[in-house]
Amino acid sequence: LKMFNVARNPHILQQPPMICRMGLAIVVASFGIVSATHSGAQGSLGVTPVQKVLDLLTGMEAQGKEAMHVEQVEFSEFQQWCEDTKRETSKSIEAAASQIEQLDADIAKAQSDAETLAAEIATLESKLAEANKEAQNITNIRKKEKADFTATRADFSESIDAIGRALQVLKSRSADVPQSLIQLKASAHLPERAKAVIDAFIAQGSDATSKGAPEANAYEFQSGGVVAILEKLMSKFKDQRVTLEKEELTAKHNYEMLMQGLTDTIKACKDEVAEKTQAKAGRLADAASAKGELQMTTASKAEDEKTLSSTQGQCDARAAEFEANQAVRADELKAIAEAVEILSSESVSGHAETYLPAALVQQASRGAASLAQLRGDRADGGVSDARQRAYEFLQGRARSLDSRYLAVAASHLTADPFQKVKKMIKDLIVKLMEEANSETDHNAFCKTELATNKMTRENKQSEIEGLMAAVDEHSAKSVQLANELADLSAAVVELKQEQAEATALRQEQKAQNNKTVVDAKEAQLAVEKAMQVLKEFYARAAESFLQVEAVHKEPYKGMQSEHGGIVGFLEVILSDFARLEAETSSEEDSAQESYEKFMAETTQDESVKQAEIKHKSEAKDRTDSNNMNLKKDLEATQKELDAANDYYDKLKPDCVDTGLSYEKRVANREEEIESLKEALRILNQEDLA
């Protein structure tokens, strides 16, 4: 509190030098007044005006030194406050500047991330719109293909059904043959040659009916040709229907695979858009938070800079004021010392001792007998009584004050001549006054050094506690960063292992899928070749049957019924291999897409973790560097505290552990001086008597 009062009221340390000089002038001037107006009274006490002035000057010197010491102590406290305030404020400004730089970087990074995410979101939304549009287009195409397939298959089925009925009628020699053939002729898939044959057959049947019954062989011959054609048509229609169904199956499978891929793409895009939108909102929130913190930090830094500037100005002003006051006080003490030296010289004190007491005696004995007569009237016993009283007085005071000076003066009082005793007493008084001045200086020195040392020890102890706390904080932060770096490094290693495992698995899957596709294609070619061989054989067998007339029995046409079943099985097998190829290719594409997506995500995750590793490594390096500097500061501060404690131990014998207090020693010395003065007055009274 005293320090801050001094800081607010600089005039406390000021001691107007003019007042001190005026006081000195008044004291010196009073010498003449006292010697002129009160010489009789002072002479009766044995103290000359010069001695009185010397006493006053000695008191002023002690008071000036004490005030100078108080001012030094107060300024030392204020200066320590200035240094502490400037150091703490400068540290706060540096920390704020570093934090502002970091916040600016964080804001720029957050805004950049948000812009990047916004661009990625826009790209994903465009991709999503394209995927939805493509899905709608292929769905429309698929609907049209499905409708075409349904209509065509129905037409094939109706034609096959009509051929079957016609064959049944022809084989049963029914009269409904023309009607069945007319219905068959309406089929859109009937070739022109078949239509011509049917038309001829119908026309021949009509002629036969109008002319009478035809010969059996001729009728059978004509119907046999039609039957063969119809059977070929039925086989062809069935083949075309099977092919149509296969194409429908393939088209349906392709549509489903495309839709599955587009559905996955749409879902992935939506999920990624939602994720990136959330991440963008988070980065914008981070930027807003950092901006708020930046504003507060900037305001705090500006306030600290204002405080530092104000403190610097105040401290500089106080320092200049202190130096000016100290210079004035030093000049004042120098002037007092010169005055004391002049007044203590033989030219002043010697002459005053020689002449001023004699003049006072002459004035006191004017109109009486001479000094010799006065002395002659007094008996020798009177002198002995006065000396004895002085001896007893000094001995009593020496015992009560435990003063060796009073004891020496008393021992010399009975042995030495009268004038020598008085001179010795005066010398003792001067010696005691010199010791008083010396002890005043020593006490001021002790007070100054003890106060400064105490403040230094307390400040250094406080600094050590703060540095230890900072070292502990930085050490804990370094350990935390090291743990986080270890976790991030382990995560990066794990990601790389997962990528390696995924790559190996993908290569294995890809090789297996490629082999499966190649095998499926090879199998399809083989099955198609087998089907072609069978179809060609049975087609040739059927054609040769149509050209050969039966003699004994119906010509062998091959296992036509079994052939149909075999071909059907082969078609199913061919369809299975085609489906295997399509599904394996689709699975390969899907697996490759999943692999690429996984690799992209893990690579991005690894990049993020590598960036975090770099950032945290730099933060750890800064923390370790700051911690090392703090430890150096702690070591240096500890050495300064040890030095301050050592200096305090040196001060204790002379300034602390001195037995009697300074005030008690001063009081005892003043009583010694007063006792010597009292003895001197007794001797002077005897001399006058």
PABA-510754 format. One line per 10 residues: number of its first residue (from 0); their letters; for each residue z, x, y of C-alpha. Coordinates in Angstrom, 3 decimals. Example, Ala and Ser with C-alpha at 12.3 -4.5 7.8 and 13.67 -1.06 7.14 Angstrom:
0) AS) 7.800 12.300 -4.500  7.140 13.670 -1.060 $
//
This chain:
0) LKMFNVARNP) 0.000 0.000 0.000  0.821 2.857 2.314  -2.585 4.378 1.662  -4.412 1.161 2.547  -2.238 0.675 5.690  -3.267 4.128 6.782  -6.873 3.284 6.009  -6.675 0.156 8.178  -4.595 1.757 11.002  -5.837 5.285 11.665 $
10) HILQQPPMIC) -3.564 5.549 14.736  -0.601 5.961 12.342  -1.642 9.580 11.789  -2.334 10.176 15.474  0.232 12.010 17.553  -1.004 12.242 21.128  -0.845 15.936 21.959  -0.248 15.224 25.663  3.157 13.694 24.908  4.219 16.798 22.955 $
20) RMGLAIVVAS) 3.091 19.088 25.758  4.827 16.976 28.355  8.002 17.071 26.219  7.815 20.838 26.112  7.308 21.041 29.851  10.228 18.678 30.506  12.513 20.709 28.213  11.532 23.991 29.879  11.928 22.448 33.330  15.320 21.103 32.382 $
30) FGIVSATHSG) 16.487 24.663 31.918  16.508 25.197 35.631  18.192 21.849 36.292  20.856 22.406 33.684  21.530 25.957 34.816  21.745 24.873 38.462  23.775 21.668 38.176  25.773 21.962 34.991  26.306 25.677 34.648  30.018 25.345 35.095 $
40) AQGSLGVTPV) 30.461 22.846 32.253  28.134 24.668 29.855  29.651 27.990 30.677  33.009 26.624 29.700  31.536 25.858 26.233  29.976 29.342 25.828  26.376 28.021 25.409  23.808 29.223 27.917  20.961 26.968 29.140  18.481 29.289 27.404 $
50) QKVLDLLTGM) 20.278 28.756 24.114  20.171 24.995 24.664  16.422 25.132 25.292  15.965 27.247 22.205  17.864 24.652 20.211  15.662 21.894 21.575  12.492 23.857 20.891  13.655 24.621 17.358  14.233 20.905 16.770  10.814 20.076 18.169 $
60) EAQGKEAMHV) 9.230 22.695 15.901  10.938 21.209 12.832  9.920 17.698 13.907  6.315 18.816 14.483  6.134 20.465 11.064  7.579 17.363 9.426  5.068 15.115 11.188  2.263 17.501 10.278  3.388 17.416 6.653  3.587 13.600 6.628 $
70) EQVEFSEFQQ) 0.099 13.412 8.086  -1.200 15.834 5.443  0.364 13.817 2.614  -1.006 10.547 3.948  -4.462 12.014 4.462  -4.367 13.539 0.982  -3.645 10.095 -0.463  -6.367 8.545 1.654  -8.839 11.279 0.700  -8.058 10.712 -2.988 $
80) WCEDTKRETS) -8.666 6.993 -2.469  -11.992 7.821 -0.802  -13.086 10.040 -3.683  -12.032 7.493 -6.302  -13.732 4.634 -4.479  -16.970 6.571 -3.915  -17.035 7.824 -7.509  -16.456 4.390 -9.028  -18.894 2.725 -6.632  -21.560 5.368 -7.309 $
90) KSIEAAASQI) -21.120 4.890 -11.060  -21.441 1.139 -10.598  -24.623 1.598 -8.532  -26.143 3.943 -11.134  -25.276 1.533 -13.945  -26.757 -1.370 -11.962  -29.953 0.612 -11.267  -30.313 1.435 -14.960  -29.642 -2.199 -15.873  -32.187 -3.419 -13.296 $
100) EQLDADIAKA) -34.808 -1.082 -14.761  -34.053 -2.353 -18.261  -34.115 -5.981 -17.104  -37.480 -5.487 -15.382  -38.855 -4.050 -18.623  -37.350 -6.917 -20.635  -38.825 -9.527 -18.277  -42.276 -7.914 -18.393  -42.107 -7.681 -22.196  -40.960 -11.307 -22.558 $
110) QSDAETLAAE) -43.700 -12.578 -20.239  -46.316 -10.474 -22.024  -45.135 -11.800 -25.389  -45.258 -15.368 -24.074  -48.829 -14.875 -22.785  -49.902 -13.318 -26.085  -48.342 -16.194 -28.001  -50.037 -18.723 -25.721  -53.425 -17.101 -26.394  -52.728 -17.076 -30.136 $
120) IATLESKLAE) -51.674 -20.742 -29.996  -54.903 -21.651 -28.200  -56.930 -19.788 -30.858  -55.033 -21.538 -33.644  -55.515 -24.957 -32.054  -59.250 -24.284 -31.754  -59.330 -23.200 -35.390  -57.345 -26.311 -36.338  -59.796 -28.588 -34.522  -62.737 -26.904 -36.250 $
130) ANKEAQNITN) -61.041 -27.275 -39.649  -60.387 -31.000 -39.033  -63.970 -31.511 -37.916  -65.337 -29.661 -40.962  -63.056 -31.674 -43.269  -64.369 -34.916 -41.755  -67.992 -33.764 -42.124  -67.722 -32.762 -45.779  -65.803 -35.985 -46.490  -68.669 -38.013 -45.036 $
140) IRKKEKADFT) -71.206 -36.000 -47.043  -69.113 -36.474 -50.163  -68.977 -40.230 -49.653  -72.774 -40.357 -49.344  -73.207 -38.177 -52.461  -70.811 -40.428 -54.362  -72.714 -43.551 -53.353  -76.050 -41.973 -54.336  -74.618 -40.875 -57.672  -73.241 -44.330 -58.425 $
150) ATRADFSESI) -76.556 -46.020 -57.661  -78.654 -43.482 -59.599  -76.351 -43.514 -62.603  -76.399 -47.312 -62.667  -80.200 -47.207 -62.600  -80.282 -44.691 -65.465  -77.818 -46.771 -67.449  -79.855 -49.949 -66.941  -83.056 -48.126 -67.969  -81.417 -46.691 -71.092 $
160) DAIGRALQVL) -80.075 -50.130 -71.951  -83.527 -51.715 -71.480  -85.169 -49.034 -73.655  -82.563 -49.624 -76.338  -83.249 -53.337 -76.368  -87.008 -52.748 -76.386  -86.713 -50.339 -79.312  -84.598 -52.826 -81.171  -87.159 -55.558 -80.572  -90.075 -53.333 -81.531 $
170) KSRSADVPQS) -88.411 -52.224 -84.712  -87.593 -55.818 -85.644  -91.212 -56.993 -84.878  -89.789 -59.631 -82.569  -91.893 -61.840 -80.419  -89.786 -60.821 -77.424  -91.379 -57.385 -77.324  -93.594 -58.104 -74.298  -90.672 -59.535 -72.365  -88.504 -56.486 -73.134 $
180) LIQLKASAHL) -91.292 -54.130 -72.173  -91.908 -55.983 -68.921  -88.203 -55.583 -68.079  -88.402 -51.897 -68.967  -91.476 -51.433 -66.803  -89.428 -52.398 -63.756  -87.351 -49.180 -64.069  -87.834 -46.836 -61.139  -87.481 -43.766 -63.371  -90.282 -44.749 -65.813 $
190) PERAKAVIDA) -93.172 -42.251 -65.689  -96.662 -43.520 -64.862  -98.077 -42.551 -68.322  -95.297 -44.545 -70.009  -96.037 -47.498 -67.746  -99.741 -47.311 -68.665  -98.968 -47.255 -72.375  -96.611 -50.198 -72.010  -99.202 -52.120 -69.983  -101.825 -51.452 -72.662 $
200) FIAQGSDATS) -99.467 -52.469 -75.383  -98.570 -55.701 -73.593  -102.239 -56.454 -72.961  -103.143 -55.781 -76.629  -100.328 -58.040 -77.703  -101.646 -60.793 -75.458  -105.188 -60.456 -76.906  -103.883 -60.519 -80.419  -101.990 -63.680 -79.741  -105.039 -65.401 -78.287 $
210) KGAPEANAYE) -107.424 -64.376 -81.136  -105.028 -64.786 -83.999  -102.759 -62.509 -85.942  -103.843 -58.852 -85.927  -103.923 -56.625 -88.903  -100.607 -55.235 -89.862  -101.622 -51.593 -89.841  -103.140 -51.808 -86.386  -100.058 -53.466 -84.964  -97.759 -51.010 -86.551 $
220) FQSGGVVAIL) -99.832 -48.154 -85.214  -99.681 -49.414 -81.683  -95.964 -50.241 -81.815  -95.218 -46.885 -83.400  -96.690 -45.052 -80.408  -94.703 -47.184 -78.019  -91.513 -46.586 -79.989  -92.013 -42.841 -79.849  -92.592 -42.964 -76.127  -89.557 -45.143 -75.618 $
230) EKLMSKFKDQ) -87.391 -42.869 -77.707  -88.527 -39.865 -75.681  -87.849 -41.801 -72.507  -84.380 -42.735 -73.720  -83.635 -39.112 -74.563  -84.982 -37.997 -71.201  -82.983 -40.639 -69.333  -79.857 -39.647 -71.172  -80.470 -35.990 -70.354  -81.025 -36.859 -66.723 $
240) RVTLEKEELT) -77.889 -38.985 -66.653  -75.884 -36.125 -68.198  -77.357 -33.723 -65.647  -76.551 -36.189 -62.891  -72.970 -36.483 -64.135  -72.672 -32.693 -64.318  -73.970 -32.391 -60.779  -71.529 -35.093 -59.696  -68.693 -33.282 -61.422  -69.663 -29.995 -59.789 $
250) AKHNYEMLMQ) -70.090 -31.648 -56.395  -66.726 -33.362 -56.754  -65.069 -30.117 -57.810  -66.642 -28.227 -54.926  -65.547 -30.929 -52.508  -62.003 -30.818 -53.820  -61.921 -27.032 -53.580  -63.295 -27.118 -50.028  -60.836 -29.828 -49.044  -57.979 -27.914 -50.655 $
260) GLTDTIKACK) -58.935 -24.813 -48.691  -59.294 -26.770 -45.461  -56.020 -28.608 -46.101  -54.242 -25.296 -46.636  -55.874 -23.894 -43.511  -54.872 -26.945 -41.445  -51.303 -26.812 -42.737  -51.059 -23.064 -42.136  -52.458 -23.495 -38.608  -50.015 -26.288 -37.807 $
270) DEVAEKTQAK) -47.080 -24.281 -39.168  -48.144 -21.183 -37.281  -48.693 -23.171 -34.060  -45.198 -24.660 -34.374  -43.703 -21.238 -35.103  -45.506 -19.530 -32.224  -44.691 -22.415 -29.856  -41.024 -22.004 -30.698  -41.288 -18.227 -30.293  -43.052 -18.695 -26.937 $
280) AGRLADAASA) -40.288 -21.018 -25.723  -37.720 -18.459 -26.852  -39.438 -15.608 -25.004  -39.759 -17.731 -21.847  -36.050 -18.526 -22.126  -35.338 -14.799 -22.536  -37.396 -14.059 -19.415  -35.565 -16.745 -17.414  -32.175 -15.444 -18.571  -33.164 -11.870 -17.720 $
290) KGELQMTTAS) -34.359 -12.987 -14.265  -31.008 -14.649 -13.581  -29.144 -11.555 -14.721  -31.496 -9.381 -12.642  -30.741 -11.440 -9.538  -26.984 -11.112 -10.045  -27.245 -7.388 -10.818  -29.399 -6.781 -7.731  -26.916 -8.635 -5.527  -24.013 -6.687 -7.065 $
300) KAEDEKTLSS) -25.851 -3.395 -6.520  -26.542 -4.269 -2.886  -22.867 -5.130 -2.364  -21.811 -1.836 -3.986  -24.239 0.090 -1.785  -22.834 -1.653 1.284  -19.285 -0.830 0.146  -20.244 2.809 -0.496  -21.840 3.150 2.933  -18.831 1.544 4.650 $
310) TQGQCDARAA) -16.382 3.681 2.681  -18.355 6.846 3.456  -18.353 6.054 7.168  -14.638 5.251 7.176  -13.767 8.382 5.216  -15.897 10.618 7.460  -14.283 9.146 10.571  -10.788 9.615 9.160  -11.589 13.169 8.082  -12.801 14.075 11.580 $
320) EFEANQAVRA) -9.747 12.422 13.103  -7.413 14.248 10.699  -8.992 17.615 11.449  -8.660 16.998 15.202  -5.000 15.950 14.859  -4.200 18.912 12.644  -5.797 21.267 15.146  -3.721 19.753 17.981  -0.523 19.954 15.911  -1.245 23.568 14.983 $
330) DELKAIAEAV) -1.821 24.426 18.642  1.416 22.616 19.549  3.464 24.519 16.958  1.845 27.746 18.112  2.801 26.972 21.726  6.394 26.151 20.689  6.603 29.376 18.673  5.337 31.392 21.655  7.853 29.683 23.930  10.684 30.403 21.486 $
340) EILSSESVSG) 9.562 34.018 21.220  9.498 34.378 24.999  12.866 32.693 25.507  14.408 34.709 22.680  13.256 38.003 24.165  15.562 40.407 26.032  13.889 39.457 29.281  15.246 35.898 29.062  18.026 35.630 26.491  19.372 39.121 27.228 $
350) HAETYLPAAL) 19.529 38.612 30.965  20.889 35.107 30.559  23.624 36.495 28.333  24.365 39.238 30.808  24.267 37.370 34.073  24.707 33.696 33.536  28.197 33.857 31.919  29.446 36.336 34.633  28.256 34.098 37.419  29.974 31.148 35.845 $
360) VQQASRGAAS) 33.238 33.157 35.598  33.059 34.208 39.230  32.532 30.606 40.318  35.481 29.509 38.181  37.842 32.184 39.611  36.709 32.054 43.270  39.777 32.378 45.662  41.917 33.950 42.910  42.779 37.456 41.912  40.283 39.886 40.374 $
370) LAQLRGDRAD) 39.358 39.800 36.700  41.489 42.870 36.048  44.469 41.250 37.557  43.876 38.053 35.635  43.678 40.009 32.434  46.771 41.969 33.388  48.763 38.786 33.839  48.063 37.730 30.290  50.091 39.279 27.533  48.606 40.899 24.472 $
380) GGVSDARQRA) 50.133 38.134 22.316  47.835 35.525 23.910  44.727 37.399 22.781  46.086 37.704 19.315  46.876 33.990 19.189  43.301 32.986 20.182  41.781 35.389 17.709  44.164 34.118 15.042  43.171 30.517 15.772  39.501 31.431 15.505 $
390) YEFLQGRARS) 40.171 33.305 12.263  42.067 30.392 10.742  39.424 27.925 11.885  36.554 29.926 10.349  38.444 30.514 7.122  39.209 26.808 6.780  35.583 25.813 7.409  34.328 28.529 5.029  36.495 27.137 2.253  35.528 23.509 2.894 $
400) LDSRYLAVAA) 31.800 24.270 3.200  31.780 27.101 0.661  29.974 29.210 3.290  29.745 32.964 2.845  28.604 33.380 6.478  31.797 31.793 7.851  33.888 33.858 5.480  32.204 37.104 6.663  32.669 36.104 10.280  36.372 35.391 9.696 $
410) SHLTADPFQK) 36.906 38.726 7.930  35.327 40.624 10.821  37.242 38.638 13.426  40.509 40.535 12.918  38.910 43.921 12.344  36.103 44.240 14.883  36.368 44.449 18.619  36.159 41.198 20.476  32.608 41.564 21.829  31.196 42.681 18.500 $
420) VKKMIKDLIV) 32.655 39.602 16.841  30.976 37.311 19.328  27.664 39.117 18.868  28.007 38.866 15.123  28.684 35.130 15.373  25.621 34.671 17.516  23.536 36.645 15.045  24.836 34.460 12.235  23.945 31.336 14.194  20.413 32.660 14.745 $
430) KLMEEANSET) 20.141 33.639 11.081  21.266 30.177 9.964  18.816 28.536 12.331  16.025 30.734 10.959  17.031 29.753 7.439  17.014 26.109 8.525  13.470 26.503 9.868  12.395 28.324 6.723  13.915 25.637 4.510  12.233 22.947 6.597 $
440) DHNAFCKTEL) 8.909 24.656 5.975  9.748 25.043 2.302  10.807 21.391 2.026  7.600 20.255 3.745  5.635 22.460 1.369  7.485 21.018 -1.631  7.002 17.443 -0.480  3.305 18.002 0.131  2.704 19.830 -3.122  4.819 17.450 -5.215 $
450) ATNKMTRENK) 3.166 14.361 -3.732  -0.313 15.841 -4.147  0.509 17.044 -7.655  1.942 13.666 -8.639  -1.125 11.875 -7.337  -3.385 14.364 -9.127  -1.514 13.921 -12.426  -1.571 10.137 -12.161  -5.267 10.063 -11.224  -6.224 12.486 -13.982 $
460) QSEIEGLMAA) -4.172 10.527 -16.510  -5.904 7.335 -15.400  -9.296 9.049 -15.627  -8.460 10.332 -19.127  -7.502 6.838 -20.296  -10.727 5.415 -18.862  -12.816 8.218 -20.395  -11.126 7.768 -23.778  -11.877 4.053 -23.682  -15.491 4.803 -22.728 $
470) VDEHSAKSVQ) -15.787 7.381 -25.537  -14.414 4.868 -28.054  -16.821 2.213 -26.787  -19.842 4.544 -26.962  -18.793 5.803 -30.407  -18.511 2.236 -31.725  -21.859 1.355 -30.173  -23.448 4.447 -31.740  -22.079 3.505 -35.178  -23.351 -0.057 -34.754 $
480) LANELADLSA) -26.805 1.180 -33.744  -26.833 3.590 -36.692  -26.018 0.729 -39.076  -28.713 -1.443 -37.529  -31.229 1.407 -37.785  -30.312 1.904 -41.446  -30.798 -1.806 -42.122  -34.152 -1.823 -40.306  -35.333 1.297 -42.154  -34.328 -0.255 -45.471 $
490) AVVELKQEQA) -36.162 -3.447 -44.526  -39.312 -1.457 -43.653  -39.139 0.381 -46.983  -38.684 -2.944 -48.777  -41.695 -4.421 -46.934  -43.838 -1.457 -47.934  -42.699 -1.810 -51.533  -43.536 -5.515 -51.467  -46.955 -4.733 -50.000  -47.589 -2.120 -52.698 $
500) EATALRQEQK) -46.516 -4.540 -55.436  -48.633 -7.332 -53.948  -51.642 -5.001 -53.679  -51.280 -3.889 -57.304  -50.894 -7.499 -58.476  -53.868 -8.599 -56.353  -56.071 -5.883 -57.808  -55.033 -6.857 -61.311  -55.671 -10.553 -60.614  -58.994 -9.811 -58.971 $
510) AQNNKTVVDA) -60.172 -7.732 -61.933  -59.120 -10.474 -64.356  -60.779 -13.212 -62.274  -63.997 -11.223 -61.907  -64.077 -10.684 -65.646  -63.469 -14.387 -66.229  -66.302 -15.360 -63.854  -68.699 -12.901 -65.504  -67.737 -14.176 -68.957  -68.135 -17.806 -67.860 $
520) KEAQLAVEKA) -71.594 -17.127 -66.426  -72.585 -15.278 -69.573  -71.308 -18.173 -71.710  -73.213 -20.705 -69.599  -76.435 -18.757 -70.038  -75.849 -18.600 -73.804  -75.052 -22.319 -74.072  -78.067 -23.240 -71.946  -80.240 -21.048 -74.132  -78.877 -22.720 -77.280 $
530) MQVLKEFYAR) -79.462 -26.143 -75.779  -82.973 -25.151 -74.790  -83.745 -23.943 -78.299  -82.471 -27.155 -79.872  -84.150 -29.394 -77.331  -87.460 -27.605 -77.690  -87.309 -27.818 -81.466  -86.428 -31.479 -81.643  -88.947 -32.291 -78.935  -91.709 -30.553 -80.921 $
540) AAESFLQVEA) -90.550 -32.297 -84.071  -90.712 -35.676 -82.373  -94.181 -34.985 -80.922  -95.560 -33.843 -84.283  -94.150 -36.996 -85.876  -96.077 -39.127 -83.444  -99.337 -37.378 -84.354  -98.886 -37.498 -88.141  -99.607 -40.717 -90.100  -97.071 -41.538 -92.779 $
550) VHKEPYKGMQ) -98.488 -41.244 -96.338  -95.629 -41.291 -98.787  -92.632 -41.697 -96.589  -91.605 -41.254 -93.002  -92.172 -37.657 -91.864  -89.068 -35.506 -91.390  -88.205 -35.305 -87.717  -85.209 -33.099 -88.003  -81.618 -34.163 -87.684  -82.320 -36.147 -84.566 $
560) SEHGGIVGFL) -79.021 -38.062 -84.689  -76.931 -34.935 -85.209  -79.044 -33.221 -82.565  -77.912 -35.729 -79.982  -74.268 -35.121 -80.813  -74.685 -31.352 -80.802  -76.442 -31.414 -77.467  -73.687 -33.633 -76.088  -71.058 -31.168 -77.272  -73.014 -28.276 -75.806 $
570) EVILSDFARL) -73.279 -30.091 -72.508  -69.531 -30.612 -72.486  -69.030 -26.925 -73.287  -71.499 -25.962 -70.559  -69.614 -28.193 -68.130  -66.314 -26.577 -69.184  -67.704 -23.093 -68.555  -69.121 -24.193 -65.206  -65.762 -25.669 -64.270  -64.024 -22.469 -65.427 $
580) EAETSSEEDS) -66.325 -20.431 -63.208  -65.805 -22.704 -60.213  -62.040 -22.926 -60.645  -61.671 -19.179 -61.220  -63.785 -18.425 -58.129  -61.741 -20.897 -56.111  -58.491 -19.432 -57.399  -59.744 -15.950 -56.563  -60.620 -17.017 -53.005  -57.263 -18.739 -52.611 $
590) AQESYEKFMA) -55.378 -15.761 -54.033  -57.295 -13.365 -51.763  -56.563 -15.544 -48.738  -52.862 -15.722 -49.662  -52.812 -11.956 -50.174  -54.455 -11.296 -46.810  -52.057 -13.697 -45.111  -49.072 -12.046 -46.814  -50.307 -8.576 -45.842  -50.871 -9.690 -42.233 $
600) ETTQDESVKQ) -47.417 -11.255 -41.972  -45.635 -8.297 -43.575  -47.628 -5.848 -41.440  -46.648 -7.752 -38.311  -43.051 -7.879 -39.483  -43.152 -4.146 -40.148  -44.595 -3.510 -36.662  -41.819 -5.564 -35.090  -39.185 -3.682 -37.079  -40.776 -0.328 -36.219 $
610) AEIKHKSEAK) -40.640 -1.297 -32.526  -36.990 -2.269 -32.946  -36.328 1.046 -34.713  -37.906 2.927 -31.820  -35.980 0.924 -29.218  -32.659 1.247 -31.041  -33.242 4.960 -31.727  -33.780 5.553 -28.025  -30.684 3.454 -27.256  -28.668 5.468 -29.796 $
620) DRTDSNNMNL) -29.900 8.751 -28.325  -28.914 7.587 -24.846  -25.550 6.400 -26.139  -24.892 9.700 -27.948  -25.973 11.679 -24.880  -23.718 9.624 -22.610  -20.905 9.934 -25.137  -21.333 13.716 -25.196  -21.186 13.827 -21.401  -18.110 11.599 -21.461 $
630) KKDLEATQKE) -16.439 13.924 -23.963  -17.236 16.894 -21.720  -15.793 15.021 -18.746  -12.752 14.132 -20.851  -12.243 17.760 -21.851  -12.628 18.960 -18.260  -10.290 16.234 -16.962  -7.740 17.094 -19.658  -7.849 20.738 -18.533  -7.322 19.626 -14.938 $
640) LDAANDYYDK) -4.357 17.483 -16.029  -2.911 20.403 -18.007  -3.312 22.649 -14.962  -1.597 20.026 -12.772  1.275 19.765 -15.297  1.598 23.573 -15.392  1.710 23.688 -11.607  4.358 20.950 -11.615  6.444 23.028 -14.042  6.164 25.945 -11.585 $
650) LKPDCVDTGL) 7.224 23.744 -8.666  10.253 22.284 -10.457  12.584 25.338 -10.198  12.091 25.662 -6.407  11.412 22.069 -5.412  13.132 19.811 -7.951  15.932 21.563 -9.858  17.722 23.056 -6.825  21.248 21.658 -7.349  22.066 20.216 -3.914 $
660) SYEKRVANRE) 19.591 17.926 -2.250  17.676 19.007 0.816  19.617 16.587 3.037  22.938 17.938 1.724  21.897 21.534 2.332  20.749 20.687 5.855  24.047 18.922 6.583  26.052 21.886 5.259  24.021 24.349 7.302  24.456 22.265 10.458 $
670) EEIESLKEAL) 28.221 22.230 9.880  28.138 26.023 9.411  26.288 26.429 12.676  28.670 24.041 14.464  31.643 25.917 12.998  30.284 29.240 14.261  29.624 27.674 17.651  33.158 26.284 17.681  34.541 29.746 16.874  32.380 31.199 19.611 $
680) RILNQEDLA) 33.702 28.616 22.075  37.270 29.517 21.106  36.566 33.208 21.708  34.821 32.454 24.998  37.805 30.375 26.122  40.047 33.342 25.249  37.734 35.625 27.190  37.837 33.365 30.220  41.537 33.066 29.941 $
//
